[in-house]
Amino acid sequence: MTRTAGRVALVTGASSGIGAATARLLAERGMRVVVNYLRSDQAAKQVVADIEAAGGQGMAVQADVRETAAVHAMTEQVRAAWGGVEVLVHNALTPYAIKSFQDMTWDELGGKLDDELRAAFTVTKAVLPAMTEQRRGRLIYLGTGLSRQPRAGMIALGTAKAALAQFARYLAQELGPQGITVNVVEPGPVTETRISKALDDEQRNRQIAATPLGRLAVPSDVAKAVAFYASDDNAFMTGTTAAVNGGLAMY
Ligand SMILES: NC(=O)c1ccc[n+]([C@@H]2O[C@H](COP(=O)([O-])OP(=O)(O)OC[C@H]3O[C@@H](n4cnc5c(N)ncnc54)[C@H](OP(=O)(O)O)[C@@H]3O)[C@@H](O)[C@H]2O)c1
């Protein structure tokens, strides 16, 4: 057993893709994992069933991470069952428009900025009291390499995630004295996720050719970086960003 055994981890958007892989891995490492989701009830229950079949503990909880009341109801349900959340992995992916700036309306760009930051703000506010009380906590946010390196059509997501990354650095500065680390994991393109299904073979092959490690990421590659930040192996890193992209972009 590691020292993380029994810790309560909340993974938002864990019914699919990177969130589901992260939930499974944290459970494998001995944490009790809350599998948050919005609509995919069956998929979330399947993630919990997989966790339990592997000998771990999981709990599926529906909540829209943009809704304060729903997020508070979720953390109250967790607190009653398992106690306060000690590890937050904020991974949920709210919808966004894929189009050029010239075709984009303010409602599309502003709406994504609002959703992205509102969700991060709301889940962070909800888990923070238990962390500050324990003087220990792990906050991990899923960003994207698109927040640094623009790609056609991705201005709404890239801009919103750049704001999220800076939000995380401000939290790292403020919360460090309370024993809370705050870090961002920024993947490049990840297969076996919903958005990856939009890539055609030519786009996929172009990305693989540009990646020194010679393949695209799979969700478990990203989950391993998250698990590092969630664990005691991360003793002294806060305010940092891990790029999980096989060398596609180096910064
Ligand atoms: N896929 C990539 O190539 C890639 C690359 C870089 C970064 N990322 C980042 O990694 C994270 C995960 O991406 P992914 O591609 O694995 O996602 P995904 O497969 O599209 O899954 C999205 C998850 O978010 C949940 N969700 C959406 N809106 C929500 C809401 N309002 N409240 C609660 N949950 C909500 C979905 O739940 P339901 O299914 O229940 O609705 C689902 O579990 C995102 O932050 C994304 O920006 C992904």
The ligand as an SDF file (V2000), in Angstrom:
LIG
                    3D

 48 52  0  0  0  0  0  0  0  0999 V2000
   -8.8350   14.3810  -26.3360 N   0  0  0  0  0  0  0  0  0  0  0  0
   -7.7510   15.1080  -26.5830 C   0  0  0  0  0  0  0  0  0  0  0  0
   -7.0940   14.9610  -27.6260 O   0  0  0  0  0  0  0  0  0  0  0  0
   -7.2930   16.1460  -25.5760 C   0  0  0  0  0  0  0  0  0  0  0  0
   -6.1270   16.8690  -25.8530 C   0  0  0  0  0  0  0  0  0  0  0  0
   -5.7010   17.8310  -24.9600 C   0  0  0  0  0  0  0  0  0  0  0  0
   -6.4280   18.0700  -23.8120 C   0  0  0  0  0  0  0  0  0  0  0  0
   -7.5570   17.3610  -23.5410 N   0  0  0  0  0  0  0  0  0  0  0  0
   -8.2920   17.6960  -22.3000 C   0  0  0  0  0  0  0  0  0  0  0  0
   -8.4950   16.5390  -21.5140 O   0  0  0  0  0  0  0  0  0  0  0  0
   -9.7660   16.6250  -20.8490 C   0  0  0  0  0  0  0  0  0  0  0  0
  -10.6040   15.4000  -21.1680 C   0  0  0  0  0  0  0  0  0  0  0  0
  -10.7990   15.3350  -22.5620 O   0  0  0  0  0  0  0  0  0  0  0  0
  -11.3860   14.0250  -23.2830 P   0  0  0  0  0  0  0  0  0  0  0  0
  -11.1110   14.2200  -24.7420 O   0  0  0  0  0  0  0  0  0  0  0  0
  -10.9080   12.7950  -22.5800 O   0  0  0  0  0  0  0  0  0  0  0  0
  -12.9600   14.2240  -23.0240 O   0  0  0  0  0  0  0  0  0  0  0  0
  -14.2300   13.4090  -23.5640 P   0  0  0  0  0  0  0  0  0  0  0  0
  -13.8580   12.0120  -23.9590 O   0  0  0  0  0  0  0  0  0  0  0  0
  -14.9300   14.2740  -24.5640 O   0  0  0  0  0  0  0  0  0  0  0  0
  -15.1190   13.3490  -22.2410 O   0  0  0  0  0  0  0  0  0  0  0  0
  -15.5900   14.5230  -21.6820 C   0  0  0  0  0  0  0  0  0  0  0  0
  -16.0780   14.2400  -20.2700 C   0  0  0  0  0  0  0  0  0  0  0  0
  -16.5090   15.4630  -19.7010 O   0  0  0  0  0  0  0  0  0  0  0  0
  -17.8040   15.2560  -19.1610 C   0  0  0  0  0  0  0  0  0  0  0  0
  -18.5380   16.5190  -19.1510 N   0  0  0  0  0  0  0  0  0  0  0  0
  -18.8170   17.3480  -20.1920 C   0  0  0  0  0  0  0  0  0  0  0  0
  -19.4830   18.4280  -19.7390 N   0  0  0  0  0  0  0  0  0  0  0  0
  -19.6200   18.2760  -18.3950 C   0  0  0  0  0  0  0  0  0  0  0  0
  -20.2310   19.0370  -17.3850 C   0  0  0  0  0  0  0  0  0  0  0  0
  -20.7960   20.2190  -17.6570 N   0  0  0  0  0  0  0  0  0  0  0  0
  -20.2280   18.5610  -16.1100 N   0  0  0  0  0  0  0  0  0  0  0  0
  -19.6290   17.3800  -15.8250 C   0  0  0  0  0  0  0  0  0  0  0  0
  -19.0180   16.6140  -16.7450 N   0  0  0  0  0  0  0  0  0  0  0  0
  -19.0300   17.0550  -18.0160 C   0  0  0  0  0  0  0  0  0  0  0  0
  -18.4390   14.1910  -20.0520 C   0  0  0  0  0  0  0  0  0  0  0  0
  -19.5070   13.5920  -19.3380 O   0  0  0  0  0  0  0  0  0  0  0  0
  -20.8140   12.9110  -20.0720 P   0  0  0  0  0  0  0  0  0  0  0  0
  -20.2870   11.9980  -21.1290 O   0  0  0  0  0  0  0  0  0  0  0  0
  -21.4730   12.2030  -18.9380 O   0  0  0  0  0  0  0  0  0  0  0  0
  -21.6280   14.0220  -20.6350 O   0  0  0  0  0  0  0  0  0  0  0  0
  -17.2440   13.2630  -20.2460 C   0  0  0  0  0  0  0  0  0  0  0  0
  -17.0850   12.4160  -19.1380 O   0  0  0  0  0  0  0  0  0  0  0  0
  -10.4130   17.9330  -21.3120 C   0  0  0  0  0  0  0  0  0  0  0  0
  -10.2400   18.9290  -20.3390 O   0  0  0  0  0  0  0  0  0  0  0  0
   -9.6690   18.2420  -22.6100 C   0  0  0  0  0  0  0  0  0  0  0  0
   -9.6370   19.6170  -22.9300 O   0  0  0  0  0  0  0  0  0  0  0  0
   -8.0080   16.4080  -24.4060 C   0  0  0  0  0  0  0  0  0  0  0  0
  1  2  1  0
  2  3  2  0
  2  4  1  0
  4  5  1  0
  4 48  2  0
  5  6  2  0
  6  7  1  0
  7  8  2  0
  8  9  1  0
  8 48  1  0
  9 10  1  0
  9 46  1  0
 10 11  1  0
 11 12  1  0
 11 44  1  0
 12 13  1  0
 13 14  1  0
 14 15  2  0
 14 16  1  0
 14 17  1  0
 17 18  1  0
 18 19  2  0
 18 20  1  0
 18 21  1  0
 21 22  1  0
 22 23  1  0
 23 24  1  0
 23 42  1  0
 24 25  1  0
 25 26  1  0
 25 36  1  0
 26 27  1  0
 26 35  1  0
 27 28  2  0
 28 29  1  0
 29 30  1  0
 29 35  2  0
 30 31  1  0
 30 32  2  0
 32 33  1  0
 33 34  2  0
 34 35  1  0
 36 37  1  0
 36 42  1  0
 37 38  1  0
 38 39  2  0
 38 40  1  0
 38 41  1  0
 42 43  1  0
 44 45  1  0
 44 46  1  0
 46 47  1  0
M  CHG  2   8   1  16  -1
M  END
$$$$
